[in-house]
Amino acid sequence: METKFNKIFRASYPACDLENSINELKKEGATQMECVKVLIAELHISLRNADEIILNSSAWKANKDDIITFREEFRGFLDNAD
């Protein structure tokens, strides 16, 4: 599905490096999940690869520890849900 964020990404990448393109997406209001979706659609990469790129990008580095903690806690919750 074509979104404004796909258009923004295509306008900036590959003229800018990937890091700058991700920063541009965030500046224009894209969430982490929207950034992941754009990378999957535009670069034809897996969810895991797109998530890793976004999680380690300078645009989202402030959220990295919180995201990792949330995922670990959620995984623990699911493991104990039996």
C-alpha positions in Angstrom: 0.0 0.0 0.0 1.3 3.4 -1.0 1.6 5.9 1.9 3.0 9.3 2.2 5.9 7.8 4.1 6.8 5.5 1.1 6.8 8.7 -1.1 9.0 10.5 1.4 11.4 7.6 1.6 11.7 7.3 -2.2 12.3 11.0 -2.5 15.2 10.8 -0.1 16.8 7.4 -0.7 19.2 6.6 -2.3 20.2 10.2 -2.8 20.6 10.3 1.0 22.0 7.4 3.0 19.6 5.1 4.7 20.2 6.7 8.1 19.2 10.1 6.8 16.2 8.7 5.1 15.0 7.2 8.4 15.6 10.5 10.2 13.5 12.2 7.5 10.6 9.7 8.0 10.6 10.3 11.7 10.8 14.1 11.2 7.7 13.8 9.0 5.8 11.9 11.7 6.4 8.3 10.9 6.3 5.9 13.9 8.8 3.1 14.4 6.4 0.6 13.0 5.6 2.8 9.9 9.4 3.1 9.3 9.7 -0.7 9.5 6.8 -1.1 7.0 8.4 1.4 4.6 11.8 -0.5 4.6 10.0 -3.8 4.0 8.1 -2.4 1.1 10.8 -0.2 -0.5 13.9 -2.3 0.1 12.2 -5.7 -0.1 13.8 -7.0 3.1 12.4 -9.1 5.9 10.6 -7.9 8.9 13.5 -9.0 11.1 16.0 -7.0 9.0 13.9 -3.9 8.8 13.2 -4.0 12.5 16.9 -4.4 13.3 17.8 -1.4 11.0 15.2 0.8 12.6 15.9 -0.3 16.2 19.6 0.5 15.7 19.1 3.7 13.7 20.1 7.1 15.2 16.5 8.3 14.8 15.2 5.7 17.2 18.2 5.1 19.5 16.5 6.8 22.4 13.8 4.1 22.4 16.0 1.1 21.9 16.4 0.1 25.6 12.7 0.5 26.3 11.8 -1.5 23.2 14.1 -4.4 24.1 12.9 -4.4 27.7 9.2 -4.4 26.6 9.9 -7.3 24.2 11.7 -9.3 26.8 8.9 -8.8 29.3 6.2 -9.6 26.8 8.1 -12.8 25.8 8.2 -13.7 29.5 4.5 -13.1 29.8 3.8 -15.3 26.8 6.0 -18.1 28.2 4.1 -18.0 31.5 0.7 -17.8 29.9 0.2 -21.5 29.9 
